[in-house]
């Protein structure tokens, strides 16, 4: 591990502002409680939890979309509460969301991928070079002249990733970025995030409620009621399926099957967490 983390979350707590609930008095919602977490350069981290567990709130603290009530978040040593540093922090830690339509701006794919660079005033030749490289990296260069509204859901997410990637970030946060996609597109976007991590060295923070996506990460943090309740490698986290069920997380069928086969005495590595890996174990 590096001596200095890319993102350093120190004793962070956050409460959403008071909300008027109609007949009832306004109530506040404590979303994060005393979170300590470090993300290293080049790491692939999954933040896992059911809806309302605090995982998206935590992710939005990593690029200054939210600022903690107490504690602090440092990105490359820069405090996210320092408004003069927030542009640089967001360039370094990009984010894609559930609905790619919310991130599409322009009427042509290549213009959309260039938008963030254009508003920063970069030279046109540099913009063209970066956009071309980003579109090739996510596999949509052949769609560069298309209007974004004609793209599939998976292609729109690739475009959203390209727009972030053109900024040359050190980290990309995927906040439930596959939740509105069909199963095939979900697998393709997850595979793309892994490709960017492996080939370009981009840190990935993959926010998800799906264990099959989290299984591919290097490290998993499990959230519940605004706290980190589990942390470790996928094989270590998935060793306790009962606790994951108690945390309202759905266990993928292959992992359930592997656990049952182990219970019968069949030797299956705890590192085998995907369908292909489990199939290879059974074949051997």
Secondary structure, 3 states (H helix, E strand, C coil): CCCCCCEEEEEEEEEEEEEEECCEEEEEEEEEEEEEEEECCCCEEEEECCCCCCHHHHHHHCCCCCCCCEEEEEECCEECCCHHHHHHHHHHEEEECCCHHHHCCCCCHHHHHHHHHHHCCCCHHHHHHHHHHHHHHHCCHHHCCCCHHHCCHHHHHHHHHHHHHCCCCCEEEEECCCCCCCHHHHHHHHHHHHHHHHHHCCEEEEEECCHHHHCCCCEEEEEECCEEEEEECHHHHCCCHHHHHHCCCCCCHHHHHHHHHHHCCCCCCCCCCCHHHHHHHHHC
